[in-house]
Amino acid sequence: MFAKKLILLLSAFATTLVFLACSSQPETVTVVETVEVEKVVEVEKEVEKIVTVEVEVESAAAVQDPTDGQWCSDMTIRFFSGGAEGDAFGSIVQRGAQAAEADLGPKVDYIFSGWDTETMTNQLRDAIAARPDGIAMMGHPGNDALVPLAEEAAAAGIVMMYQNVPVHEATAQFGGGYVGADQAAQGYALGQEALRTLDLSSGDQVVVVGAFETEERGARERGVVQAFEEGGVEVIQITAQEEWAADPSLMIPALTSAVLSNPDVKLISHAGGQTLGAAEIYNEALGKGPGEIYHIGFDTSAAIIDGFRKGHIQLTADQQPFLQGYLPILSLCLTEKYGFAPLNVETGAGFVDVNNFEAVATYAEQGIR
């Protein structure tokens, strides 16, 4: 309606100007031209104001209210769970991500890598090529492998988050946050807690299993070694193989060889919850009863709670993997939808031992802790 009125008004102005131009009174023509043109300009400015207001209102309406249901429903995400489907640790991470998916509404594709770093790297390359809105990536391949791919993701406008293993160079150069434990600090704290609470003294022998060949992932177990060596304990290192996380029984030959060669070993420190949860199997292979060799490590799970109850496990450092699934999804949504800076959250919660494990038992058995 307003546009029609404007057209009629402008037509009237144009007719008046033509009529006056043909008049024999040029002084009047000049005055009328000036007045009417100014009116036209004023009207045009009013139109611009109205159009501008309408555009701004439409833009504001396009921003979804974060309190209004699944506000991230138009986002696509690739999420790396780490292990294979059903993995003791990875399944808890995935359950956290699935809870965030249900709460927030993004479309999430879950990627399973069997803890193989080369597989993870190749899968990340494929994920970037698929151009999702965001990617939540396990940091296990390390900076050398991930920095070039982080650069590709940034160039493609894909927001990134990392979980479980930090990659500080990648995040410093190309953005993204980290949800997980401080690897080196958590490992060092575990070693100190074992020295404080278990029957260990200077000169005792312990076995520490870890991914010592990788800079980022191995930082945690190097922290364990540092704490023990500072306490005067002799450390026997076993380099963990990626396939042991998928099938803990594969570690039996390496473990029995180390213990048979060092029969005074008093403690075994595990590199992850998968092998720690198999402590009973290892004790049987070593011919040891509950508590004859201490088993410590990281994470909680139904198998680890069972190990505590049977006396095969004495200490674990909890890193709350459920949060390593939920918070990266939340962070990606917040960054993509509202421009928030990525989250950086330390999930190392403390220790679970023979005195307090029942407090988290129910949640661990439900796959939440």
Secondary structure, DSSP 8 states (H G I E B T S, - for coil): -HHHHHHHHHHHHHHHHHHHHTSS-HHHHHHHHHHHHHHHHHHHHHHHHHHHHHHHHHHHHHS--TTSS-TTTT-EEEEE--SSTT-TTHHHHHHHHHHHHHHH--EEEEE--TT-HHHHHHHHHHHHHT--SEEEEE-TT-HHHHHHHHHHHHHTT-EEEEESS--HHHHHHH--EEEE--HHHHHHHHHHHHHHHSS--TT-EEEEEE-TTSTTTTHHHHHHHHHHHHTT-EEEEEE--HHHHH-GGGGHHHHHHHHHHSTTEEEEE-SSHHHHTTHHHHHHHHT--TTTSEEEEE---HHHHHHHHHTS--EEEE--HHHHHHHHHHHHHHHHHH-----EEE---EEEETTTTHHHHHHHHTT--
